[in-house]
Each structure stands twice: as structure tokens, then as C-alpha cells.
Amino acid sequence: MSIFGRIRDSIFGKKDDAGQGGQATEAATATAAAAISQVDVEAILTDLAAKAGRPSNWKTSIVDLMTLLGLDSSLAHRVELAKELGYTGDTNDTATMNVWLIKQVMTKLAEQGGKVSANLMH
């Protein structure tokens, strides 16, 4: 599974295709899309951060977001995520890449139906 897929599934919940032979029916797909569109990404992440019991700057830090979700936030994984999402900048400029990544992840979550504040995408 892709790194973005793991981020998405950690927030939206995993899609259960068991018993469908790996192929979702139209009704199941429509139901899943409706459920995802009701996922308040900011509320879920704010709740996770509160339960973590330590400060988290997940709104502006891809490292903090990935850590909050229990994912590997190493440079290698962030570079892989950047390639996956189409980053064309210099991956050695990690500060610029990380700023781009957090905005792109939030934008992609919104594109896939999550409720994301505009200020988190820009």
C-alpha cells in the first residue's frame, strides 16, 4: 500500500473489501464515498493529538502528522511520499519538501472526500 494510502486509511478508516472478491459493488462504493465525505479530518486529528498526551504540530508538520498516525516519518518515507504525490522539487531541500507535503496531503484528503479546512491546504 502507498504511504498516502496508509495516511488516508488511518484517518478515514480502512475499506473492507473482504467477501467481495477484492471488487466493491456500485452500492458499496457509493456508501463508502458517502461515509468518507462525512469524515472531519481536522476533528479526527485534533482528537488524536489530544489523546497522544504530547504536543503535536500536525497542521504544519508532515513529520508530526505521520508520527501522530503511527507511521514511519523518516526522510526515506517522506521522499517516497513526495514522489508518490508528484513532488518535482529538490528532495534534499527537506524544509521546502515538508511544507509542500503537508499541504498536498491535506489537499488529497479533501479531494478524496474528507472535510478539510481551506487553511490546512494552503
C-alpha positions, -999 to 999 in steps of 0.1 A, spaced: 0 0 0 12 35 -7 22 58 21 -6 82 12 -30 53 13 -18 45 48 -23 81 59 -58 81 43 -68 48 59 -55 59 93 -79 89 92 -108 76 71 -107 40 83 -98 10 62 -121 -1 34 -133 -36 40 -134 -55 6 -134 -89 23 -161 -111 9 -163 -91 -23 -135 -108 -41 -115 -76 -40 -141 -57 -61 -165 -33 -45 -200 -32 -58 -215 1 -70 -237 3 -39 -207 -4 -16 -186 21 -34 -213 48 -31 -218 40 5 -180 43 12 -178 76 -7 -207 90 13 -191 78 46 -158 94 36 -174 127 27 -186 129 63 -151 124 78 -140 156 95 -102 153 91 -93 182 114 -116 169 142 -102 134 140 -66 146 140 -73 171 168 -88 143 189 -58 120 182 -34 148 192 -53 154 225 -52 117 233 -15 115 225 -6 134 256 22 153 239 24 184 217 18 178 180 21 204 153 3 181 127 -13 211 110 20 223 96 44 194 100 43 163 79 66 146 104 42 153 133 12 142 112 28 109 103 40 103 138 5 111 152 -9 84 129 18 59 140 35 59 106 72 60 99 81 96 93 118 90 83 133 110 55 132 80 32 94 76 37 88 113 32 108 113 0 88 82 -11 56 101 -3 68 131 -22 75 110 -53 41 93 -49 23 127 -48 42 142 -77 68 165 -60 91 179 -86 114 199 -63 147 190 -47 141 163 -21 174 174 -4 157 207 5 137 189 32 121 221 47 106 230 13 95 194 6 80 190 40 59 222 37 47 210 3 39 175 16 17 186 45 -3 209 21 -5 182 -6 -16 155 18 -44 178 31 -54 187 -4 -55 150 -14 -76 141 16 -101 168 6 -101 155 -30 -110 121 -17 -140 134 2 -126 143 36 -137 176 52 -105 197 54 -103 234 62 -90 256 34 -63 270 57 -48 235 60 -44 232 23 -26 265 16 
